[in-house]
Amino acid sequence: MTEHTKVDFGAERVDGETASTPGPTVLEKAAPRSERMASNKIECNACPVLCQISEGRTGACDRYANADGRLIRVDPVVFLSRAADSPEAITSNADTTVEFGASSEVRDPVAEQALFVTGVGASSTYPDYKPAPFIVSSKRDDVDMVTVVTEGIFSYCSFKVKIDTDRFLGPEQSNVRCHGEIVGHVTTAEYGSQMLSLGGVHHLTGGSKKEGRVTCDMMLALGNKEAVELTIDGGASLVIRAGAAPIVDGVEEQRMRVGCGSATIGIFAKQWFGHADEVVVVDDHITGVLTEHQAGRCLGMTPSGLKIRGRKSTPGRYFQVANPGTGWGGTDIQDPLAIVESFDPAVAKPGMRLLMVSTTGEHAQWYELDQNLVPRIAAMPDAVRGTVERIGENCEPSLATVLFLGGAGGSLRAGATENPVLLTRAIKQRLVNVTCGGAPTYVWPGGGITVMVDVSRMPDRSFGTVPTPAIVAPIEFTMTYDAYRDLGGHLDAVRSLESVLANGPEHTEGAPLARRTIARHPDNPWPPAMPPMPG
């Protein structure tokens, strides 16, 4: 398939090349034909858009296509194997695409138990009253298990981005833009990290068509671990990619701070004792002064007479010493002496030794006071330089972490049960575990099924889109067979893993007829996030 279809609902899509993917898979049958549809088109009902796809073209989502009058699923469903920790299991099929029931299929019961069906490529079920594309039974320690697998269509979803840096990115609540469109905002900073909230239903559906499209495309790229360029009103320009160092104003970040200025004093006070008469750790949030700090007092250090600009908190801790920025310790200063107000001549003495250092150790300067109590740059002693290097050693690498946050408390539950609230309750009772592409999730307390997952632990290209606009993301619900029965599950749609491998999906239109097997992420548990076993 090399072209997009134009969709009837008015989305401003243009025809273009489709990403090359292995092994298109034929769907068993298409949706009923609309009376208004041309005879050379097929209607796809995998999402609310209901594309009418001309021959040789893909739907607007690039997930389905019309090949010689047949509706095909472009991508295979992704299976996980435990090859990451058991190389002897499922090695022949690793990173390969095969048709279900292929004659080359390995019929090894032990190997088959080392497979997990994910929602990546599994297809959606719209309308959701149909059973999920895969409802698979399996065994774990002789206990019957069921996994309900689907690709959910999420309008209520966002990405929370944790950026490990002291650099000032922008004022809290400032708009974050992509291609000029508002796609999120800066939220509260956390310890050593700046935080962004991106996407969400209001940007997807509450603004202009362009805002919705840009937001959706930005979210798709972030979820699929691709680089995204962003700008923050009144702040920095960013390049963010999951699992990679952020680029702030064209500079790749290197270090996450070891702690605030006060924490840094507490960590290294004993190592500075005897080598420096005073140490100031510059920090946008809490600047530390060693001899005033409790750590210095416990060591018996005498006051230095140094007076720091800013608002004094508890002894040795100062707030608001400078404005936020990209300089020393996340402030806007380039000369650290700018935060030194004066030296008390009744306390300070010529020759006094002063270290000023940032919370990452990337900035450091050694001074000695002259006869007029003016600090002069001097050669830093080796022992002191060693402590500065140790600050850097204790800083973790600067990374951007991308967390997908989606509300799954809607109609996709009908693909699991005819009484959706029972699925929600079972999840809250920890009778059901939720995974996304086999990756463990955090289910938020309270109503609904609000899940959060680290996209770095999901298979590559786990996310898709539909031009409503909305994000398509994999989701799996795993539980014991008894729990599935008790929540009113679609028991007539449950199929063994052996049957799925041999015959492919049978009960749901639009499900793929080929699979691709990859090794699980090494940090993810195996089996993927199974619920607690009975007893």
N, C-alpha and C positions, 0 to 999 in steps of 0.2 A: 504494500500500500504506500503510495507516494503523495497523496493529497488529502487535505481535510475536506469534510463536507461543510456546506453552509447550513446553519441550523435555522429553523423557522421561528424561533422565539425572539429573534432580533439581536442576538449577541453579535458584536462586530468582530467576527472571526475572519481571517484571510486564509486562503489555501496556501499550503507550504509543505515542505518535506517532513516526513515522519521519521522519528528516530528509528534506526535499524534495530530490530529485535529478533532473536532466534525463534524459528519454528512457530509461525502462526497456527492457531488451533481452531478447528471447526466447531461451531456450536451445533447442537442437535437440531434446533429449530428456532425460528425467529418469532417475534411477537406477532399477534394478529395484525393484518394489513389494514391501515386506515383507508377509508373510502376516498379521501382527498389525495392519497399518495400515488405518485407515478408508478407505473408497472415495473420500472427498472430500479426501484428503490426498496430498501428494507428498513422497517422501523425497529430501532433498538430501544428496549424498555429497561435498560440497566440502571437508569437514573431518571429524574424528573424531566430532563430536557427532551427525551423522546426524539432523538435525531432520526431523520429520514435520510438514509445513507445511499448515495449513488454508487453504482458499480465502480470498483477500483479506488474508492475513497474510504477514509477513516471517519468515524464519528468525531465530534468536536473535542472529545476527551483523549483521542488517540488510543483508546483501549479496545475499541471494537471497529470492525471494518466489514465491507461488503466485497467478498471475493467470488466472482462468477455467480452472483445471486445468492450466496450463502453468507450468513452472519458469522464472523469468526472473532474469536478472542485473540488479540495480538500477542499477549504475554502468557507464558505458562505460570501455573501456581508454584510457589516456592515451598519446598519441603526442607526441613532442617535435619541433619544427621548429627550424631554425637561424635563424629570423626575428630572433633577438636580434642577429646580426651580418650577416645578409643579408636586409634587409627585402623585397627583390624575390622571395625564395623563400618560398612557402607563406604568403602574406598573406591570401588569401581565406578560408582555413579556420582561421585563428588564433582560438583561444578559441571554437570552435564544436563542436557535437556532430552527427555525421552517421552514418548507417548505412553499413556496408560495402557497396560496390557501388552506392551511391546514384547516380542518373542525373546529379546535379550534380557528381559527383566529377571533379576535374581529372586528366586523364591526361597529365601532363607528366613524362617520365622524369627530367629534371633536378630538378624539384620533389620527385618521389618519393624520390630519393636524399638529399634533405635532411630525411627523416623518420627517427625512431628510435622503435621500439616499447618502451615501458617496462612494468614489471610492475604499475604502478598500475592496478587494475581488471582485470588480465589473467585473474584467477581462479587458484585453486589446483588441484592435481591430487592428490587424496587418494582411494585409496591412490596412492603416488608411483610405482608401476611404470608408469603411463601416461606418454607423452611430455608435456613441458611444453606449456602452452596455445598458446604461439607459439614456433616454431623457424624463424627468418626468415633467408633468405639476402639478401645485398646486395652491392654492389660498392664498393670503395674503391681508387682509383688502379688500376683494372683487376685488382684482386685480389679473389677470391671470399671473402666473409666470412659468418659465421653468428652470430646472436645468439639464445640460449636465454632465454626470458622466462617468469617465473612470479611468483605471489605466494606467498612462503614462510610457513609457520605456525611461529612461533618461541616455544618455551617457554624455551629457553636464550638469553636476551637481557636487556639492561639499557640504561640510559641513564647516561652519564657527563656530569655537568653542571659546567661551569667558570663560576664566578661571579667576575667581576673586581671585587674590593673588598678593602679592608683591614679591614673590619668583622669582628668576631669573630662567627662564625655558630654555633659550638658545638664542644665538645671532639672531637678526633679519635676515631673509632670510635663516636661517639654515634649513637643511632637517629634516623632521619628519619621523621616520621609524616605521613600524609595521612588526614584524617577520623578521627584517633585510632589508625589502624592503622600498624604498622611497615612501611615500604616501601623502606627503604634505610639508608645510614649515611654519616657524614662520613668522607672519606678524606684522604690527605695533602694539605696545602696546597702550592701551587706559587707561583712568583714573581709576587706581586701578585694571586693568585687563590685562592679557596677552592673545594674540589672535593667533589662529592657523587657517590655511586654509588647509583643508584635502580633498583628492579625486580630482575630475576634470578629464576631458576627456584625458589629456595627460598622467596621471598615469593609467587610465583605459585602454586606447588603444594604447598609444604611446611608451610603454616600452615592457618588456618581458611578456610572458604569466603569469609567476609567479607574477610579479608586478601587472598586471591587476587583477588577482584573489585575491591577498592579499588586494589590494585596495578596490575591490568590497565587499569582506567579512567584511573588517573594516567598510566601510560605512553602510552596512546592519546592523551591530551590533550597531553602533552609532545611526542610525535612529530609531532602535527598542528599544532604551533606555537601552542597555546592556553595560557592562563595557568593555573598550578597553585598552590594554596596549600599550604604545608608548614610544619611546626614541627620544631624540633630539640630533643631532650631536653637540658636544661641550657643552652640557647642561644636563638637568635632564631626569630622567625616570618618566613616568606619568601613572596613571590609571584614565581614564576619563569615566564618565557616566552622561548622561543628567539629570539635576536636583539633582545631588549628589555632595558632597564636593570632589574636586580633591585630589588625593594622589600624592605627589611630593617626589621622592626619598624615598618612603616607609612611609612618614609621611602625615597623613590626615590634610589638611588645615582647619583652623577654621574661620578665619576672613578676610574680605576684608578691606583694609585700609580706615580710615575715610576721608582721603584726603592726598595731598602731605605734605611735611614738612612745607611749607609756609602756606598752608590752615589750617593745624592743629594749627599753631601759631595764626592765625587770629581767629579761633573758640574759643580757650581756653585762650587767653592772659589775659582777665579780671579775669578769675578764678585763674590764677597763680599770678596775681599782689598782692604783699604784702606777698606772701608765698615763693617766690623764687627770687633770684637776677638775675638768668640767666636760660634760658631753651633752649636746643638744641633738635630739632626734627629730628632724623636721617632718611634720605630718599635717595634712590639711585638716584632719579631724581632731587628733589629740597629740600635740607636740610635747615631748618629754624632756625634762631637765634633770640630769643625774643627781646633783648634790641636794636639790630640794625634794626629790622623789624619795619615797619610803625605802626603796632599794638602796639608795646612796646613804640615807640616814642609818640604816641597819649596818652598813659597812663602816660607819664612823667617819664618813667624809665631811669635811668642813665646807660651809657655804663659799661660793666663788665670787659673789657680788654681781653676777650677771643678771641683768633685767631684760625679760623677754616681752615683746609686744604681744597683744592678744588678751583674751579674757581668761583670767586664772580660775581654774577649777579647784580640785584638791591639790595639795602640795606636789609640785613637780609636773603638773599636768595643765596644759594651756589649750584653749579653744580659739579658733578664728585668728590665727597668727597672720594669715594672709588670705587672699582670695583663691578659690579653686582654680586649677590650671594643669598644665602639662610639665611643670618644672619640678623642683625639689619636693618629694613627698606628696605629689598631687596638688601642690600649690602653684601659684603663678610666678614665684620668685626664681630668679637665676643666680642671684648673689645671696647666700644664706645669711650674711651679716645684716640684710635688710630687716630681719625680724629681731635683731638685737637692739634694744633701746639704749643701753649704757652699761657701764661697769661702776659699781659703787666704790669710790676711792678709799673708803674706810675699811673695805673688805678685800677687794681685789689687789693683787700685787704684780709688779713687773715679773715677766718670765712665766706667768701662769699659762698652763697648757690647755688648749681648748680643741675638742673634736666636734665638728658639725657633720652630720651624716643623715641620709634619707632612710626611709623604712625598707628600701630594697638594697641599699648599699651601692646603688648605681651612682649616687652623688656623695662625695665625702671630701672634706677639706680640713687640714690641720693648721692651727694658729698658735702663736705665742704672743703674749702681751708685751709691748715695748715699755719704755720708761714712762710714757704718757698714757699707759693703759689702752693703747690702740692695738687691736689684734692684727698681727702681721702673718702672712702665709709663710709657713716653714715646712721643712722636709718631714714627712710623716714617719714616725718610728716604725720599725718592722713589726713590733708586737701589736701596735695599734692597727697597722695595715692588715694584719692577720685577722683582727676582729671584724674589720670592714668586709674582708673576703668571706668570713664566716656568716655574716648577715646574708650575703648573696647566696652562699651555699644552702642556707636554710629557707630560701625563697623557692616556692614551687614554680614550675614553668607557667607562664601566662597562657591561658587557654580560653576559648569561647565554647561554652557548653550550651547546647540547644535542647530544650525539653518541650515535647509536644504535650499540650493540655487539651483534652477533648471531652465533650459531654456525650456519653453513649447511653443516656437515660431515655432516649426517644424510641422511635418506631423500629429501629433495628433489633430491639429485644424480641419483637414478634417473630423474627427468624429463629429464635431459640425456644419460645414458649407461647402458648395462646393467652397466658396470664402474666404479662410482663413484670408486674410488681413483685412476683415471686422470684424472678431472676435477680432483681435489685436487692431484695431482702437476703437471698442466699449469698450474694456477694458480700453484703455487710456482715453476715454471720460467718464469713470465711469458709463457707461450704463450696464456693466457686472462686477460682483464681483467674485473673484477667491478664492476658499478655498481648503485646502488639508486635507481630512478626516474631513471636517467640521470646521477646525481651520482657523482663519483669516490669510491672507497672506499680505505681502508687495510686491507690484508690482513695480519693478525698472523702473525709467524713461528711455526714449530712445527707440530704436527699439526692436522689439521682445516682448515676454512675459517671463520675468525673474522674478520668484517669490521666496520669502524667507519666511520661516515659522518656528516657534519654535516647535521642535518635541515633547516637553513635553506636548503641547496642542493637540496633535493628538492622536487618539486611539492607544492602545498598538498593536505592531506588524503591523504597517501600511505599512512597506516597505518590498519589496521582491527583488529578483534579477533574471536576465537571464544571462546565461554564455557567452554572446557576448564579454566582460562582460558589464553589465549595471544595473542600479538601477530601480526598479519598484516602483512608488509612486502614491498615489491617487491624483486626481485633479477633481474639480467640478467648472463649470461655471454657475452662476445663474443670471437671467435677467428677464425682463417682456416678456410676449409672443410677444408683438408688437416689442420689440427690437430683439427678436430671428427671427421673420419673416423678419425684415428689413435687418438683416445681412445674409440672405439667408440660414437659418437653415433647417435642415431635418424635415420639418413639418410633413411629413407622418410617421415619427418614434416617434413622441411625444405621450406619453401615460400618462394617469392620474395615480396618486399615487394609487387610488383605484383599477385600472386595474392591476397595477404591483403587488399589494398585493394579488389580487385574482388569477392571472394567471401566474405571474412570467414573466421574459423577453421572448419576442417572436421574435424580429426582428434581433437578432444578434447571430451568432454561438458562442459558448464558454461562454455565460453568465451563471452565477450560477442560480440554481433553489431553493436555500434556503437562508434565511437571519438570521442574528443575530442582536438583538437590544440591544444597550447599552445606558446609560445616557450620555448626552453631558458633555464635560469638564466644570466645574463650571465657569471658567474664560472666556469661549467663549460666544459670543452673541447668542441670539435666536430671530428670525431665523438666521441660520449661515450666517453671512456676506451678507445679502441681499443688493442689490443696492438701491440708494435713490429712494423713491417712487415719481411718477409723481405729480406735483402740490405742 
